[in-house]
Each structure stands twice: as C-alpha cells, then as structure tokens.
Amino acid sequence: MKPLQISPETAVKLAEKLKVPLEQIMHMPQHILIQKLIELEKDKKN
C-alpha cells in the first residue's frame, strides 16, 4: 500500500480535524480516510 497522494498541508489539516497523529493520516488507507471525512461532515451538519 502506497502513502496517500496529498500535500503536507492537507495532511496536517486532516490530522487536526480528525484528531489523529499525522503519521496515522499518511498511512491510513484512502477508503478509511474518506469514510472518516464523511462522518465528520455528518457530525458538522447535525
């Protein structure tokens, strides 16, 4: 599995939003990251 193809700035923002370490963001499978972002959006709307 290759690391996510995102910029360092994006990785830092995602780590802050999802409240996980930066290293975890970089090694997280893309489908799991997308699922977490969807959950974050749902929480924001409620």
N, CA, C and O atoms as a Tinker XYZ file with bonds, in Angstrom:
   184  protein
     1  N      0.853000   -1.183000    0.000000    73     2
     2  CA     0.000000    0.000000    0.000000    64     1     3
     3  C      0.894000    1.240000    0.000000    63     2     4     5
     4  O      1.767000    1.377000    0.856000    81     3
     5  N      0.680000    2.127000   -0.943000    73     3     6
     6  CA     1.494000    3.335000   -1.026000    64     5     7
     7  C      0.869000    4.454000   -0.180000    63     6     8     9
     8  O     -0.338000    4.446000    0.059000    81     7
     9  N      1.671000    5.397000    0.264000    73     7    10
    10  CA     1.129000    6.520000    1.055000    64     9    11
    11  C      0.137000    7.343000    0.235000    63    10    12    13
    12  O      0.163000    7.326000   -0.996000    81    11
    13  N     -0.719000    8.048000    0.927000    73    11    14
    14  CA    -1.702000    8.907000    0.262000    64    13    15
    15  C     -1.008000    9.977000   -0.559000    63    14    16    17
    16  O      0.047000   10.479000   -0.169000    81    15
    17  N     -1.585000   10.321000   -1.676000    73    15    18
    18  CA    -1.024000   11.345000   -2.550000    64    17    19
    19  C     -1.650000   12.696000   -2.208000    63    18    20    21
    20  O     -2.414000   13.258000   -2.994000    81    19
    21  N     -1.315000   13.204000   -1.027000    73    19    22
    22  CA    -1.837000   14.501000   -0.585000    64    21    23
    23  C     -0.665000   15.381000   -0.167000    63    22    24    25
    24  O      0.414000   14.887000    0.160000    81    23
    25  N     -0.894000   16.682000   -0.183000    73    23    26
    26  CA     0.171000   17.606000    0.188000    64    25    27
    27  C      0.381000   17.586000    1.703000    63    26    28    29
    28  O     -0.527000   17.210000    2.444000    81    27
    29  N      1.552000   17.980000    2.164000    73    27    30
    30  CA     1.803000   18.043000    3.612000    64    29    31
    31  C      0.810000   18.956000    4.334000    63    30    32    33
    32  O      0.389000   18.660000    5.453000    81    31
    33  N      0.440000   20.066000    3.689000    73    31    34
    34  CA    -0.510000   20.998000    4.321000    64    33    35
    35  C     -1.863000   20.319000    4.517000    63    34    36    37
    36  O     -2.496000   20.466000    5.562000    81    35
    37  N     -2.296000   19.578000    3.506000    73    35    38
    38  CA    -3.568000   18.865000    3.597000    64    37    39
    39  C     -3.509000   17.807000    4.695000    63    38    40    41
    40  O     -4.465000   17.646000    5.454000    81    39
    41  N     -2.405000   17.095000    4.783000    73    39    42
    42  CA    -2.249000   16.063000    5.808000    64    41    43
    43  C     -2.330000   16.666000    7.205000    63    42    44    45
    44  O     -2.955000   16.089000    8.095000    81    43
    45  N     -1.707000   17.813000    7.404000    73    43    46
    46  CA    -1.740000   18.474000    8.709000    64    45    47
    47  C     -3.168000   18.891000    9.054000    63    46    48    49
    48  O     -3.616000   18.691000   10.184000    81    47
    49  N     -3.889000   19.470000    8.085000    73    47    50
    50  CA    -5.276000   19.883000    8.324000    64    49    51
    51  C     -6.162000   18.688000    8.653000    63    50    52    53
    52  O     -6.998000   18.763000    9.553000    81    51
    53  N     -5.982000   17.585000    7.926000    73    51    54
    54  CA    -6.778000   16.386000    8.196000    64    53    55
    55  C     -6.478000   15.828000    9.583000    63    54    56    57
    56  O     -7.392000   15.412000   10.295000    81    55
    57  N     -5.215000   15.817000    9.966000    73    55    58
    58  CA    -4.841000   15.315000   11.288000    64    57    59
    59  C     -5.507000   16.138000   12.379000    63    58    60    61
    60  O     -5.980000   15.588000   13.374000    81    59
    61  N     -5.547000   17.464000   12.197000    73    59    62
    62  CA    -6.194000   18.334000   13.184000    64    61    63
    63  C     -7.701000   18.078000   13.238000    63    62    64    65
    64  O     -8.269000   17.959000   14.324000    81    63
    65  N     -8.349000   17.993000   12.079000    73    63    66
    66  CA    -9.796000   17.793000   12.014000    64    65    67
    67  C    -10.216000   16.451000   12.590000    63    66    68    69
    68  O    -11.195000   16.363000   13.331000    81    67
    69  N     -9.464000   15.400000   12.244000    73    67    70
    70  CA    -9.821000   14.050000   12.676000    64    69    71
    71  C     -9.252000   13.698000   14.047000    63    70    72    73
    72  O     -9.560000   12.646000   14.607000    81    71
    73  N     -8.420000   14.591000   14.581000    73    71    74
    74  CA    -7.798000   14.398000   15.901000    64    73    75
    75  C     -7.005000   13.090000   15.977000    63    74    76    77
    76  O     -7.141000   12.315000   16.923000    81    75
    77  N     -6.180000   12.868000   14.960000    73    75    78
    78  CA    -5.293000   11.709000   14.939000    64    77    79
    79  C     -3.881000   12.188000   14.606000    63    78    80    81
    80  O     -3.715000   13.259000   14.023000    81    79
    81  N     -2.862000   11.403000   14.970000    73    79    82
    82  CA    -1.479000   11.807000   14.655000    64    81    83
    83  C     -1.250000   11.890000   13.147000    63    82    84    85
    84  O     -1.875000   11.167000   12.371000    81    83
    85  N     -0.358000   12.771000   12.752000    73    83    86
    86  CA    -0.037000   12.981000   11.336000    64    85    87
    87  C      0.430000   11.687000   10.664000    63    86    88    89
    88  O      0.069000   11.417000    9.519000    81    87
    89  N      1.238000   10.880000   11.379000    73    87    90
    90  CA     1.735000    9.633000   10.807000    64    89    91
    91  C      0.579000    8.696000   10.470000    63    90    92    93
    92  O      0.622000    7.983000    9.467000    81    91
    93  N     -0.446000    8.702000   11.305000    73    91    94
    94  CA    -1.604000    7.834000   11.066000    64    93    95
    95  C     -2.346000    8.260000    9.802000    63    94    96    97
    96  O     -2.826000    7.411000    9.052000    81    95
    97  N     -2.444000    9.565000    9.561000    73    95    98
    98  CA    -3.091000   10.066000    8.347000    64    97    99
    99  C     -2.332000    9.577000    7.116000    63    98   100   101
   100  O     -2.947000    9.117000    6.154000    81    99
   101  N     -1.031000    9.669000    7.136000    73    99   102
   102  CA    -0.218000    9.328000    5.962000    64   101   103
   103  C     -0.280000    7.831000    5.629000    63   102   104   105
   104  O     -0.097000    7.448000    4.473000    81   103
   105  N     -0.539000    6.984000    6.634000    73   103   106
   106  CA    -0.545000    5.542000    6.404000    64   105   107
   107  C     -1.949000    4.956000    6.395000    63   106   108   109
   108  O     -2.121000    3.741000    6.293000    81   107
   109  N     -2.958000    5.827000    6.503000    73   107   110
   110  CA    -4.337000    5.367000    6.523000    64   109   111
   111  C     -4.777000    5.018000    5.095000    63   110   112   113
   112  O     -4.514000    5.779000    4.164000    81   111
   113  N     -5.445000    3.870000    4.920000    73   111   114
   114  CA    -5.968000    3.561000    3.579000    64   113   115
   115  C     -6.950000    4.643000    3.128000    63   114   116   117
   116  O     -7.686000    5.207000    3.938000    81   115
   117  N     -6.948000    4.918000    1.841000    73   115   118
   118  CA    -7.755000    6.024000    1.311000    64   117   119
   119  C     -9.237000    5.847000    1.606000    63   118   120   121
   120  O     -9.917000    6.821000    1.931000    81   119
   121  N     -9.753000    4.628000    1.499000    73   119   122
   122  CA   -11.191000    4.439000    1.719000    64   121   123
   123  C    -11.585000    4.705000    3.173000    63   122   124   125
   124  O    -12.693000    5.172000    3.435000    81   123
   125  N    -10.697000    4.416000    4.108000    73   123   126
   126  CA   -10.981000    4.691000    5.518000    64   125   127
   127  C    -10.946000    6.192000    5.774000    63   126   128   129
   128  O    -11.780000    6.719000    6.510000    81   127
   129  N     -9.992000    6.876000    5.174000    73   127   130
   130  CA    -9.908000    8.326000    5.319000    64   129   131
   131  C    -11.169000    8.996000    4.783000    63   130   132   133
   132  O    -11.716000    9.898000    5.418000    81   131
   133  N    -11.625000    8.557000    3.621000    73   131   134
   134  CA   -12.839000    9.133000    3.037000    64   133   135
   135  C    -14.037000    8.869000    3.947000    63   134   136   137
   136  O    -14.876000    9.749000    4.138000    81   135
   137  N    -14.121000    7.667000    4.506000    73   135   138
   138  CA   -15.223000    7.335000    5.409000    64   137   139
   139  C    -15.203000    8.248000    6.633000    63   138   140   141
   140  O    -16.256000    8.718000    7.064000    81   139
   141  N    -14.036000    8.505000    7.193000    73   139   142
   142  CA   -13.924000    9.390000    8.359000    64   141   143
   143  C    -14.324000   10.820000    8.000000    63   142   144   145
   144  O    -14.962000   11.502000    8.802000    81   143
   145  N    -13.955000   11.278000    6.805000    73   143   146
   146  CA   -14.335000   12.624000    6.379000    64   145   147
   147  C    -15.849000   12.738000    6.212000    63   146   148   149
   148  O    -16.434000   13.769000    6.545000    81   147
   149  N    -16.482000   11.688000    5.701000    73   147   150
   150  CA   -17.943000   11.685000    5.552000    64   149   151
   151  C    -18.603000   11.765000    6.927000    63   150   152   153
   152  O    -19.559000   12.518000    7.116000    81   151
   153  N    -18.094000   10.988000    7.886000    73   151   154
   154  CA   -18.636000   11.032000    9.246000    64   153   155
   155  C    -18.466000   12.422000    9.849000    63   154   156   157
   156  O    -19.360000   12.914000   10.537000    81   155
   157  N    -17.334000   13.049000    9.595000    73   155   158
   158  CA   -17.068000   14.390000   10.108000    64   157   159
   159  C    -18.075000   15.384000    9.539000    63   158   160   161
   160  O    -18.573000   16.245000   10.265000    81   159
   161  N    -18.378000   15.273000    8.248000    73   159   162
   162  CA   -19.362000   16.156000    7.616000    64   161   163
   163  C    -20.755000   15.954000    8.208000    63   162   164   165
   164  O    -21.479000   16.919000    8.449000    81   163
   165  N    -21.123000   14.698000    8.439000    73   163   166
   166  CA   -22.433000   14.392000    9.032000    64   165   167
   167  C    -22.549000   15.011000   10.414000    63   166   168   169
   168  O    -23.581000   15.586000   10.757000    81   167
   169  N    -21.486000   14.892000   11.211000    73   167   170
   170  CA   -21.489000   15.472000   12.559000    64   169   171
   171  C    -21.606000   16.977000   12.504000    63   170   172   173
   172  O    -22.277000   17.583000   13.339000    81   171
   173  N    -20.954000   17.588000   11.522000    73   171   174
   174  CA   -20.979000   19.046000   11.394000    64   173   175
   175  C    -22.392000   19.537000   11.046000    63   174   176   177
   176  O    -22.826000   20.591000   11.512000    81   175
   177  N    -23.104000   18.754000   10.217000    73   175   178
   178  CA   -24.448000   19.146000    9.803000    64   177   179
   179  C    -25.462000   19.016000   10.939000    63   178   180   181
   180  O    -26.447000   19.752000   10.968000    81   179
   181  N    -25.236000   18.093000   11.871000    73   179   182
   182  CA   -26.186000   17.890000   12.977000    64   181   183
   183  C    -26.050000   18.886000   14.056000    63   182   184
   184  O    -26.785000   18.832000   15.042000    81   183
